[in-house]
Amino acid sequence: MVQRAAFYRQGDTHHFHRTRRDAFNQADVIIIVGTPFDFRMGYGKRLRSEATVVQIDMDYRTVGKNRDVSLGLVGHPGAILHAVLEATTGRKDNGASAREVWLDELRTLEAQKTEKLMPQFLSDKSPISPYRVAWELNEFLTEDTVYIGDGGDVVTISAQAVQPRAPGNWMDPGALGSLGIGTGFAMATKLVHPNKEVLCYYGDGSFGMTAFDMETANRFDAPYIAVIGNNSAMNQIRFGQITKYGEQRGGVGNLLGDVPFSKFAEMLGGYGEEVTEAREIAPALQRAREAVRSSGKSAVINVWVDPGEYAPGTKAQTMYK
């Protein structure tokens, strides 16, 4: 899952979305390539303790950091994996049949977990569920769309649904976890790939950090579609604070105004739309696509989402407990 941006292609049955933890708990051998044992990996604690762990990285300081490994290989991951492929190709005892049985078990579990989420993905409730926004974003993507995530809670939820259609079509700040990167990522992507469609999904807090650089994007002929999951709060931070301190004390510094960000795009000569009903998300996205193509200006779709709905990872955070 961590490398979804680099390698994922929709329909590839070797990629798994919701069963990473299950795979980690069952695997005999786990190969970690170019990924540190940071918070995304539970600092290595999420891996099965009995598993043989191989870590491949170009940075020797990363190998074995936060968790012991059975074998550490320092070097270019591509060169190392190519050597592994050459060494194993043609072997008759490569365990392919046994692996396929296990992969089928994971695929079945993957389908079951997806089915459990479908009521949230297809929810018509008002305020809009951020899960419904995530679903509609995924339905909207094409092989020519680069998806960028810039936000806290709403973007974390979007990862439950969004599946890029081709390698290289997903961008986010990764382990840095920083807000405010979306506009810069969008401009850079459009300048490097002018024929690709660029969509950035923001939280309202992150959009406010760099929103005015949309004017820069328009000026340099790098228009893109901005979709905002607007809950009028820094919701990922807010959850932890109100959990520990209560509504009265926990609401300090994390509540934002009810800002109609669509007006921002209109001010810059582009298309803007406020969305308050789930059924309007898909048509609004299509109108934004058409407007960007015809006007050459960025579009903003401001979707008002339920501030009381949080990502599972947000509810599980321990920093305020």
N, C-alpha and C positions, 0 to 999 in steps of 0.2 A: 504493500500500500504506500509506503514512504516514497517509492520510485514510480508512482502512478504517472507523474508528469513525463518521465523520460521514456517509459516503455509501453504504457498502457494503450491498447487498441480494443475498442468495443467488440465484444464477441470472442475474444481470445480466452479460451477455457482454462488457461494456465494462470490467469490473474484472479485474485480473490480480494473481495472488498470488505466483507463483514466478519470474516472468519480468521483473521490474522491471529488473534489470541488463541483460538482453538488449535490452529496449526502449531503455534509456538509450544502449546502444552502437550502436544502429541509427538512432535518430530524427534527423530533419532539424531539427525544431523541438521544443523542450521548454519547457512552461509550468509554472513552479513557483508554486503559490498558497498563501500563508500558511505556508510551510515554510522554515526557515532551512537554510543549507548547514552542518549540524552533522555529528556522527559518523554519524548514520543515512544521510546522503548522501555519506559519505566526504569531507566538507568540500568538496563540489562536484567532486571528482576522478573520480567514477564516471560523470559525464555525458560523452557523446561530445564530444571537443574541437572538432570541426567544426560541431557543432549550433548553431543559433540559439537562445539561451536567453532566455526572457522570465520575469522574476520580479515577482510581484504580492504586495504586503504592505502592511499598515497602518502598519508601523513602518519609517520611512525608513532607520534604522540597520541593518536586516537586509538591505536590497537591495544586492546586490553584495558582501556580506561573505563572505570566504574564497574567493570566485570572481568573476571578472568576468562581467557579463551583457551581452547584446546590447541589451536594453531593460528598464528598470526602471520599474514603475508603482506609485506610492504612493497608496493609497486603500482604500476598503472593497472587498474581493474580490468580494462579491456584486454591487455596483454596476458594477464594471469588467467582470465576466464577462457581466452582462446587456447591457451596451453592445456587447461583442464579438459576442454572440449576435444582437443586432438588426442589426449591421453585416454579418453573414455570411449571415443567413437569406435564402433565395431565390436565392442566387448559383448560377449554373449551372457555374461553374468551381471548385467548392469541393473537388475532389479526392476525393470520397466513394468512388468505385470503387477507386482506388488504395489508399486507407486500408483498405478492407475486405479487400483481398488481404493486406496486411501484418498486420491484426488476426487473420486466419485463421491466418497463420503463427505468431503468438504463441500463439493458442489451442491449436494442435497441440503446440507446445513445452510449454505449460502442462500439457497432458494427459500428455505423456511424462514430465515431471518428477514429477508426482503419482504416476504408475504406479511409478516407481523407489522412491518412499517407502512404497508400500503394504506391503511386508514388515515394515517397522518399525511402521507404524500398526496392523497386525493381529498383531503378535508376541505369542505366548503365553509367552514366556520368564519365568523367575524368577531373580533379582528382576525386578519389572515394568519394562518399558521405558517411559520417560517419553513416548515417541512414542505408545504405546498409550493412555496416560492422555489425551493430547491428542486422539486420535481419538475416544475414548469421550465426552469432554467435548463435542466438536462434535456428535456424534450425539444428545446429551442436550438441546441447546439448542432453544428454541422461539422464535417471534416475540415472546413476552412475557418472554424471559429476557435480562437485562442481564449480560454477562460482564465481570468485572473481573480483570485480571492483576496480581499483586503478588508478584514474586519475581525471581530471577536466571535460572539456567540452565533450570529446568523451565518457567518462563513463556516464555522465549525459544523453547524447543522447541514450546510450545503454539501459538505464532503460526504454525507450519507447518501446523496442521490447523484451528484454530478459525476459523469464518466466521460472524460475527453474522448473524442472520436479518433484521434491519431496521436502518436508520440510527439511530445513537445508542445501540446495544446493545453497545458495546465501550468499556471504559475502562481506561487504564493511565497511568503517570506520564509517558509520552512522553519528550521529550528530557532531562527531569530525571533519569531513571533511578534514582529513589530507592526504597528499600524501606520498607515499613511504611505505605503509603497505603491498602491494601486495605480495612481495617475501616472507616475513615472514609468512603471512597468508597461502601462497601456501605450504611452507615447513611444517608448523604445521599441515595443513589439510592432506597432504600426509602421514606424519608420523603416525597420528592418524587413518587414513583410507587408508591403503596402497593399497587396492583393488579398490579404487575410482579413477576416472580420475579427474585431477585438471586442470582447465583453468583459467588463470589470464589475464584480459584485461586491458592493461596499456595505458595511454597517454605517449608520448615519454619523457615528463618531469619527470613523476613519475618513469618510468623505469630506467632513468638515476640515480635516487637517490640510488637504492639498487641493480642495475643490477649484480654487481659482486658476490652477494650472490647466484646467480644461480650456481656458482661453489660449494658453500656449499651444496645446494640442491642435486646436483649430487653426491657429496662425501658421503652424508648420505642416498643415495638411495631414494631420494624423488623427482624424476623428474616430471616435469609438462609442460604444454603447455603455452607459453607466446605469446599473440597476442598484437601487439602495433598499436594503431591508431596514426600514425605519421604525425603531421602537422607542425613539425619544430618550435613549439612555445609553450609557456605556454598560450594557447589560451583563457582560461576562464578569466585570468587576463588581457591578451592583449586586449580583446574586450572593457572592461571598460576603460582602459587607453587610447586607441585610440579614443574612443567615446568622452572622455572629452578633451584630449590634441591634437588630430590629429595624423596622421601617423608619422610625423617627431619626435615629442616629446613623443608620446605615445608608441613608439617601444623600449623604454629603459628597458633592463633587462628581457624582455619576449620572445625574439627571440632566437631560438636554432639552432644548425647546422643540416644539412641534413645527419643524421647518418644512415648508413646501418646496423641496429642492428642485422640482421640475421647472420652477420659475428661473432657476439659475441657467439652465440650458436655453430657455427662451431668450433670456437677456443677452446671450452670446450668439443669437441667431439660429439656434438649433431647436430640436423638438423636445418637449417635456410633457410628462403626463403623471397625474396622481392616481394611484390605484388603491381602492379601498375594499374591493370585492375579489374573491379568488378567481371567479370566472373571467375577470378582466385582465388577468396577468398575461396569458398567451396572446390575445389580440394586441395588447399594449406593446409587447416585445416585437411583434411583427411590424407594427407601425413605426417603432423606433428603427428597426432594420431598414425599412424602406426610406425613412427620412434621412438617415445617415448616408445612404447610397445616393439619394437625389440631391441633397443639399451640401454634402461635404462637411457638415458640422456635427459635433457630438450630440448625442441624445441622452436624456435622463429620465428613467422610469422610477418614480419614488413610490415604493410599495409599503403601505402601513401594516406592520406585522404586530402580532400579539406580544406585548412586553412581558407577559407572565409565562411565556414558554421558553424553556432553556435547553441547551444541548446537554446530553448525558455527561459529557466531559466536564462541563461547567458545574453541574450538580455534584460531581464526584471530587471536585478540587478540594485540597486539604490546607491551602495556605492560610485560611482564616479560621480553621478549626482549633 
